[in-house]
């Protein structure tokens, strides 16, 4: 019988409790390493960028933090905000929109940013303006296929800083055999490599991502042989997938 897997998740500071709830609901203990932290841009810089956004646009939120950050800005003064139609990437982001902007119910909730562009493309034949308020890192890690009738405005409103306090020696749990590593985003795996070097990415490491985009990034940049992701890009679904993996090692795998 194989040893019980050690489940480790890397991510952003403040997300540990969310991870523990998701996995403990399925009887899975998880160790969380906050390899990153949020750093919002100064409000005057945000306001300067928001001043010039176009009206009659689609507004795509791909993170709950971007939604939370905007709640501090007096958005009612912007005409583009009054006319914006919202698309949320993921249920967590949708819930953040409903919480902080209850009058702005998302018209669509999709699994990935690419899916957001696809549903917007299909909404009309004319040019569709899309505003994406996101992190600085997404410009390097996310290269979407932009449809011909979409004019995309990607605006960085925060950045992710590497948590240098965790740097140095690879944590002992990551050195064990039969480790399942949960990677929520490309920037998370990049931060972990910056902290611990590529040596912690052992060939027998099983990597689980929230969705296909991150899985493809990990495969392309780090050549990991075993990468798995659920059909629905939610942390709870990753936990369910791991439960199934411990029973039958078969899932959606990038090989």
N, C-alpha and C positions, 0 to 999 in steps of 0.2 A: 504494500500500500504506500502511495506517495505521501510525502510530508504535507501537512496542511499549509496552504500558501500564506505568505506574509503580504498583506495588502497595504500598499503605500500610495498616497495621493500627494502630488505636488500642486501648488496653486498660489493664490493671492491671500495675503494677510487678511484675516477676518472671515475666511470661508471654512474654517475648521469645523465649526459646529454644524454647518449645513452638510458637510461631508459625513460627519459622524452620524447624523440623523438618517441620511440616505442609506448608509451601509448597515448601521445597527438595526434598522427596521427589517433587514434580511438576515440578522444574526451574524453579521460580518464585522469583526473589529478592524479598524483602519487607523493607520498612523499618517498624520498630515504634516507636511513640511511647507511652511509659507515661504516659498522661494522668491516671491514678489510682493510689492506693495503699490497701492495706487498713489499717484501724485497728480492732482488736478493742475491745470494751467491757471495762472492768475486770472481773476475775474475780468480785469480790464482787457486782457488778451482775448478771452472768450467773447466778450461783448463786441470787440472790434471785428471778429470773424462772423459773428451772428448778424451784424448790421447789414451785411451785403448779400445775404442769402435770397434766392429767388422765391417769388410767390407762386401759388398753385403748384406746389411740389409734393412729392412723396417724402416722408421722413422715416428713415429706417433706423430703428434702435437694435443694435446687436449685443448690447450688454445692459444689465440692470444698473450698473454703476453710472453709465452715461445718462440714464433716466434720472437717477438720484441726484446727479451733479447739476442737471438743468433746473431742478426744483428751486435752486437758490437764485436763479436768474428771473428777472421780471419779464417773462416772455410775452405778456399781453400787449406790450408796446410794438411787437414785431408783426407786420402784416403777413409775413410768410408763415408764422406760427398759427395765425388765425385760420389760414386756408390749407394748412398741411394735412395730408392724409397719412396716417401712421401704419407702418408695418413693423411687427415685433418678431425678432428671431429668438425662438424658444419660449417656453411657457413661463420661465422665471422672469424674463424681460417683459412679457405681456403683463404679468402680475404687478411688476414695478410700475408700468404705465398706468394701470388701473388704480394703483395705490396713490401715486403722486399727481396724476393728471386724470381724475375720474371723468372729466368732460371730453377727454380725447381717447375714446375707445379705439383700439387698433382695428383696422379693416381686415387685416390678415395676420395670422400667426404662422410662421414657417420654421423649418428646421435649420436652414443655413442662409447666409447672405446671398449666395448664388440663387437660391430658391426665391428670395425676396425680389431679385431683379427679374426673375422669370415671370412671377405673377404680375409684376408691374408692367412688363413688356406686353403681356396679354390684355392689359386693361384698356388699351386704345392704340390706334394706328399712328396718332400724332406723337411728336416728341414728348417723352415723359421725363420731367426733371426729378432727380432723386438726390436727397440730402442724406449723407451718412455721417453721423456724429460718433466718433470712435476714438481708439487709442492711437498714439503715434506709432506703436509697434505694428499695428495692422497694415500699415502702408508697405512694410517690408515682408510681412508674413502672409498677407492675403492679396492675391492677384486675380480678381474676378474677371470672368468673361462678360464684357459689357455688351448688351444687345444694341442693335443699330439705332433703335428708336429711344434709347435711354441716354440722357445727359447726366452724368454722375458728378456730384459735388461731395468729395470726401473731406471732412473737416476734423482734424485732431483736437480733442478738447481735454485729454489727459494722457499721461504716459505711465508706464509700468517700470518701476525701479527694482533692480535686483536686490534682494535682502542679503547684504554682505555679511550679516551676523552669522549666517549659516555656512559661510565659506570655509574651505580647508578640507579636513578629512571626510571621506565619504561616511555618512551615518551607518552605524552597525546594521540596522535592519535591511539596508539596501545591499549589504554584503552577503546576506543569507542566500541559501538555495530556495528555489521555487517562489520567487518574488513576483507579485502582480503589481505593476506600476500604472496608476491612473493619471493620465495626462489630459488636462482640460483644454489646452490651447497650444499653438506653436511657441508663443512667447514663454510659456511655463517650462517646456523642455529646454529651450535655449537658456533660460535662467539657471536651471539645474546644472546644465553642462558648464556654464560659466562658473558656478560655485564649486563643482566637484570634478570637473573634467569628464571626458568621454569614457573613462575607465569604468564608471559605474554602470554603463549600458552594456552589461554582459550579454553574450549571445543567447543564453537561456532565459533572459528576462522576457516576461510576457507583458506587453503594453496594451492598455485599454484606453481608448479615447472616447470623447462624447459623440463624435461623428466622423464622417468620411474625410472632411477637409483636413482636420488635424492628423488623422491616420496617414493620409497621403504625404503630409509634410514630414512626419516622423520617418516614414519609409524612405522618402526622397533624400532627406538631409542626414539621417543617421543610420539608415540601412538595417533597421531592426527586423529580424526574420519573423517574429510573431506579433502581429498587431490586430486587435479586435475592436469592434464598435457595434453598438446596438442600432436597430432600425430607427428608433426615436432618440434624438440627441439630448437626453436628460440624464442627470447623475443617477437617479433612481433606476433608470433602465440599464445603466452600466452595472449597478449592483446586482440586478436580476441576471444580467448576462454572466457575471462572475459566479453566481450561484449555479447556473446551468453548466458553466464550464467545469466546476468542481464535480459535476455529475457525469457529463459527457463532453469531452473536449472537442466541440464542434460548433462553429459560429461563423459570422462574417469575418473573414480574415484576409488581410492584404498579404499576398505572397509574391 
